[in-house]
Amino acid sequence: MATTTAPTPPTAPVVADKAASPKKPKLSRRRHREALSFYLFVSPWVIGFLVFLLGPMIASIYYSLTDWDSFTPPEWVGLQNYVTLLTDDPAFWKALWNTFYYAAISVPLGLVLGLWLANLLNKQVRARKLFRTLIYLPTLVPLVATAMIFKMVLAPSGPVNDFLGLFGVSGPAWLIDGPWVKPALILMSAWGAGSATVLLLAAMKGIPRELYEAAEVDGANSVRQFWSITLPHLTPIIFFNLIMGLINAFQVFAQVYILTPKSNRGAYDSAQTMVPLLFDQAFGFYHMGYASAISWLLFAVILVFTVIAFRTTRRWVFYETEVK
């Protein structure tokens, strides 16, 4: 008996689904030239960053773990420099306290003074452009020249003590008596409030006038308008000035080094901050490894205060485009 087999259904042709891989477009000669120009112009900054910033930073981390005088090969000591600084060096803690003292007063003083000056210069007064120039002008004077000027102004027979004498007050020897050296440095720091003033004044000009008009309709006086409209809009600039002020205050050096010479040990020790201590250890005693450890501890202190400031921004910094 013949057997029949069922015909097999025709198989559909298998089509290979090969996705065409997109080819990377070739750069035209013009785009290639633009890219080459970009790398050419950015290379000085990259090379400078690697050679003069990142490289020395990495090297200083290594040297902070060694005993090195810059003349002989470094000797590995591990964390001994940090242990000595934190447990057996009263000069370090004295310099750290002086730095905190200087920063805690000079930074808020600069913020308040800059805000006050900006608010005054924002009013419609005569010769306000001249006043703005005069307030910003001290920031253009080199720091060394400013220190030399204040060295004469704060002299025992200088203009400040002469002014105090008009009220029957016997002025102190600002740069000689130890307790008065830090107030003298803080007074000098207020001289550079012009940069913060300019930024705050520019921010004030950007506040919409409609907000003040609406507040006037509601019966708000000028003081209420300042606290409810002006100040909240200025908080981003105030925050920027706060961060920059903290960094600059913790790195204060030239004022201390010029106004308090080492010949007067009492005044110098009373005003010595972290960077002058670092300078003395590095270039006075040639303790390069010890000075590197001081620099990294100072970096840690600045980092901690900066992080704290950033963590508090959501409570008091107002951004107009941010919805909370």
Long-range contacts (C-beta under 8 A, 24 or more apart in sequence): 60-292, 60-295, 60-296, 61-292, 61-296, 63-288, 63-289, 63-292, 64-289, 64-292, 64-293, 64-295, 64-296, 65-289, 66-289, 67-287, 67-289, 67-290, 68-288, 68-289, 69-286, 69-287, 69-288, 70-286, 70-288, 71-286, 74-289, 77-289, 81-289, 81-290, 81-292, 81-293, 82-293, 82-297, 84-290, 85-290, 85-293, 85-294, 85-297, 86-297, 91-272, 91-277, 92-277, 92-294, 92-297, 94-269, 94-272, 95-272, 95-273, 95-274, 95-276, 95-277, 96-274, 96-301, 98-182, 98-270, 98-271, 98-272, 98-273, 99-249, 99-250, 99-252, 99-273, 99-274, 101-182, 102-182, 102-185, 102-186, 102-189, 102-249, 102-252, 102-273, 103-245, 103-246, 103-249, 103-250, 105-186, 106-185, 106-186, 106-189, 106-190, 106-245, 106-249, 107-242, 107-245, 107-246, 107-249, 109-186, 109-189, 109-190, 110-189, 110-190, 110-192, 110-193, 110-196, 110-241, 110-245, 111-196, 111-238, 111-241, 111-242, 111-245, 113-190, 113-193, 113-196, 113-197, 114-193, 114-194, 114-195, 114-196, 114-197, 114-199, 114-200, 114-241, 115-196, 115-200, 115-234, 115-238, 117-193, 117-194, 117-197, 118-196, 118-197, 118-198, 118-200, 118-201, 118-204, 119-204, 119-226, 119-230, 121-197, 121-201, 122-201, 122-204, 122-205, 132-198, 132-201, 135-193, 135-194, 135-197, 136-194, 136-195, 136-197, 136-198, 137-194, 138-191, 138-192, 138-194, 139-192, 139-194, 139-195, 143-254, 143-255, 144-254, 144-258, 146-188, 146-191, 146-192, 147-188, 147-254, 147-255, 147-258, 147-259, 148-258, 150-184, 150-187, 150-188, 150-191, 150-259, 151-175, 151-258, 151-259, 154-184, 154-187, 154-259, 175-259, 175-260, 175-267, 176-264, 176-267, 177-266, 177-267, 178-266, 178-267, 178-269, 178-270, 178-271, 179-270, 181-259, 181-260, 181-267, 181-270, 181-271, 182-270, 182-271, 184-259, 185-252, 185-255, 185-256, 185-259, 185-271, 188-255, 188-259, 189-249, 189-252, 189-255, 196-241, 196-245, 199-237, 199-240, 199-241, 200-234, 200-237, 200-238, 200-241, 203-233, 203-234, 203-236, 203-237, 204-230, 204-233, 204-234, 206-233, 207-233, 232-318, 233-318, 233-320, 235-316, 235-317, 235-318, 236-317, 236-318, 236-319, 238-317, 239-309, 239-313, 239-317, 242-309, 243-306, 243-309, 246-302, 246-305, 246-306, 246-309, 247-302, 247-306, 250-274, 250-298, 250-301, 250-302, 250-305, 251-275, 251-298, 251-302, 253-279, 274-298, 274-301
